[in-house]
């Protein structure tokens, strides 16, 4: 699987890393987040064509902001996530990629199911609601900035960034 991901700025990542530390109160340690929002997960056969097409689509976009408005449990995937509003450039980019590649996107990033988010914790064995409530008490909504879209390939030990495009002011 090859993912197109919107990389959030360093300060926003730090905000979310601080939120992840709430898990320590529950005796948990979690994998530190990379700081991204998945735009599309491509499961087709031609990664090079997907990347080239996405880069062409993205060449029309300038850097943009997303507004992280809440922390929620996405029960179907056993995660707690910080979720930005599904609007503006974030939504437009996703829709442009899905319009071209919808048949080759996984179930979760197709138009009907895509929920932009940054995963804070994944654990299917525990009651995530209690931890999510503790995170909500610490969470202050904020704007994150996106200047770069990366292409991430699933690997044995996590993922590997295989390509990227920087967004430029128009």
DRENNURO-608789 format. One record per residue (C-alpha): x negated, y negated, z negated; residue in one letter. Coordinates in nm, 3 decimals, always signed. Each point is the difference from the previous one (the first is absolute). Layout:
N
[[X Y Z] A];
...
This chain:
170
[[+0.000 +0.000 +0.000] X];
[[-0.120 -0.347 +0.092] X];
[[+0.142 -0.299 -0.189] X];
[[+0.015 -0.365 +0.094] X];
[[-0.036 -0.189 -0.329] X];
[[+0.024 -0.365 -0.098] X];
[[-0.297 -0.072 -0.228] X];
[[+0.090 -0.243 -0.281] X];
[[-0.239 -0.264 -0.134] X];
[[-0.241 +0.069 -0.288] X];
[[+0.185 -0.206 -0.264] X];
[[+0.328 +0.177 +0.076] X];
[[-0.173 +0.336 -0.026] X];
[[-0.140 -0.107 -0.338] X];
[[+0.354 -0.091 -0.114] X];
[[+0.121 +0.348 +0.092] X];
[[-0.303 +0.171 -0.155] X];
[[+0.079 -0.178 -0.328] X];
[[+0.355 +0.131 +0.026] X];
[[-0.132 +0.353 +0.055] X];
[[-0.177 -0.022 -0.337] X];
[[+0.339 +0.028 -0.171] X];
[[-0.031 +0.375 +0.063] X];
[[-0.280 +0.015 -0.259] X];
[[+0.260 -0.064 -0.272] X];
[[+0.153 +0.330 +0.103] X];
[[-0.330 +0.188 -0.010] X];
[[-0.035 +0.006 +0.376] X];
[[-0.272 -0.102 +0.238] X];
[[+0.091 -0.059 +0.362] X];
[[-0.188 -0.034 +0.324] X];
[[-0.072 -0.370 +0.054] X];
[[+0.206 -0.137 +0.285] X];
[[-0.159 -0.113 +0.323] X];
[[+0.230 -0.299 +0.035] X];
[[+0.210 +0.050 +0.310] X];
[[+0.349 +0.037 +0.139] X];
[[+0.054 +0.278 +0.254] X];
[[+0.160 -0.136 +0.315] X];
[[+0.015 +0.324 +0.197] X];
[[-0.119 +0.359 -0.032] X];
[[-0.072 +0.144 +0.344] X];
[[+0.029 +0.377 +0.037] X];
[[-0.041 +0.020 +0.379] X];
[[-0.290 +0.140 +0.198] X];
[[-0.175 -0.307 +0.144] X];
[[-0.151 -0.203 -0.285] X];
[[-0.199 -0.218 +0.240] X];
[[+0.312 -0.102 +0.194] X];
[[+0.184 -0.077 -0.325] X];
[[-0.285 -0.219 -0.129] X];
[[-0.038 -0.182 +0.333] X];
[[+0.374 -0.064 +0.022] X];
[[+0.019 -0.124 -0.359] X];
[[-0.296 -0.232 +0.055] X];
[[+0.177 -0.146 +0.302] X];
[[+0.317 -0.052 -0.206] X];
[[-0.198 -0.149 -0.291] X];
[[-0.192 -0.241 +0.221] X];
[[+0.316 -0.216 +0.002] X];
[[+0.005 -0.032 -0.381] X];
[[-0.168 -0.250 -0.230] X];
[[-0.087 +0.072 -0.365] X];
[[+0.315 +0.013 -0.212] X];
[[+0.125 +0.027 -0.356] X];
[[+0.229 +0.253 -0.165] X];
[[+0.190 -0.056 -0.320] X];
[[-0.027 +0.284 -0.252] X];
[[+0.328 -0.029 -0.183] X];
[[+0.036 +0.311 -0.215] X];
[[-0.130 +0.327 -0.137] X];
[[+0.216 +0.303 +0.064] X];
[[+0.007 +0.377 -0.002] X];
[[+0.030 +0.153 +0.344] X];
[[+0.137 +0.330 -0.122] X];
[[-0.002 +0.188 +0.331] X];
[[-0.379 -0.032 +0.007] X];
[[-0.071 +0.011 -0.376] X];
[[-0.173 -0.337 -0.010] X];
[[+0.012 -0.331 -0.180] X];
[[-0.055 -0.279 +0.248] X];
[[-0.030 -0.375 +0.019] X];
[[+0.233 -0.099 +0.280] X];
[[-0.014 -0.309 +0.214] X];
[[+0.300 -0.151 +0.172] X];
[[+0.073 +0.165 +0.333] X];
[[-0.014 -0.321 +0.204] X];
[[-0.189 -0.235 +0.229] X];
[[-0.324 +0.115 +0.165] X];
[[-0.016 +0.322 -0.203] X];
[[+0.337 +0.110 +0.135] X];
[[-0.069 -0.131 +0.350] X];
[[-0.329 +0.191 +0.027] X];
[[+0.158 +0.321 -0.124] X];
[[+0.291 -0.039 +0.242] X];
[[-0.233 -0.072 +0.294] X];
[[-0.206 +0.313 -0.071] X];
[[+0.312 +0.212 -0.061] X];
[[+0.158 -0.124 +0.324] X];
[[-0.296 +0.132 +0.195] X];
[[-0.091 +0.307 -0.207] X];
[[+0.316 +0.091 -0.196] X];
[[+0.016 +0.356 +0.135] X];
[[-0.357 +0.060 -0.119] X];
[[+0.031 -0.147 -0.351] X];
[[+0.053 +0.214 -0.307] X];
[[+0.335 +0.012 -0.177] X];
[[-0.097 -0.259 -0.263] X];
[[-0.118 -0.274 +0.237] X];
[[+0.267 +0.025 +0.266] X];
[[+0.252 -0.283 +0.018] X];
[[+0.266 +0.171 -0.210] X];
[[-0.217 +0.088 -0.300] X];
[[-0.289 -0.247 -0.010] X];
[[-0.035 -0.164 -0.341] X];
[[-0.305 -0.227 -0.019] X];
[[-0.185 +0.061 -0.326] X];
[[-0.332 +0.038 -0.175] X];
[[-0.019 +0.321 -0.200] X];
[[-0.103 -0.056 -0.362] X];
[[+0.040 +0.356 -0.123] X];
[[+0.093 +0.337 +0.148] X];
[[+0.101 +0.281 -0.232] X];
[[+0.284 +0.242 +0.070] X];
[[-0.036 +0.166 -0.343] X];
[[+0.098 -0.287 -0.228] X];
[[+0.287 -0.236 -0.069] X];
[[-0.113 -0.306 +0.190] X];
[[+0.284 -0.222 -0.123] X];
[[-0.160 -0.061 -0.342] X];
[[-0.332 -0.104 +0.153] X];
[[+0.173 -0.211 +0.265] X];
[[+0.193 -0.185 -0.270] X];
[[-0.326 -0.079 -0.182] X];
[[-0.149 -0.126 +0.328] X];
[[+0.306 -0.216 +0.070] X];
[[-0.055 -0.178 -0.332] X];
[[-0.352 -0.095 +0.112] X];
[[+0.082 -0.078 +0.363] X];
[[+0.020 -0.356 +0.126] X];
[[+0.112 -0.034 +0.366] X];
[[-0.270 -0.141 +0.229] X];
[[-0.102 -0.066 +0.359] X];
[[-0.268 +0.219 +0.156] X];
[[-0.186 -0.097 +0.314] X];
[[-0.075 +0.226 +0.296] X];
[[-0.277 -0.090 +0.244] X];
[[-0.094 +0.348 +0.118] X];
[[+0.175 +0.313 +0.123] X];
[[-0.196 +0.322 -0.036] X];
[[+0.043 +0.347 +0.143] X];
[[-0.041 +0.271 -0.259] X];
[[-0.050 +0.369 +0.082] X];
[[+0.094 +0.266 -0.254] X];
[[-0.313 +0.183 -0.119] X];
[[-0.073 +0.286 -0.240] X];
[[-0.103 -0.238 -0.278] X];
[[+0.267 -0.266 +0.063] X];
[[-0.031 -0.220 +0.307] X];
[[-0.249 -0.165 +0.233] X];
[[+0.038 -0.342 +0.163] X];
[[-0.066 +0.073 +0.369] X];
[[+0.077 -0.340 +0.156] X];
[[+0.140 -0.344 -0.080] X];
[[+0.117 -0.328 +0.147] X];
[[-0.029 -0.340 -0.164] X];
[[+0.302 -0.224 +0.045] X];
[[-0.082 -0.347 +0.134] X];
[[+0.176 -0.335 -0.025] X];
[[+0.181 -0.096 +0.319] X];
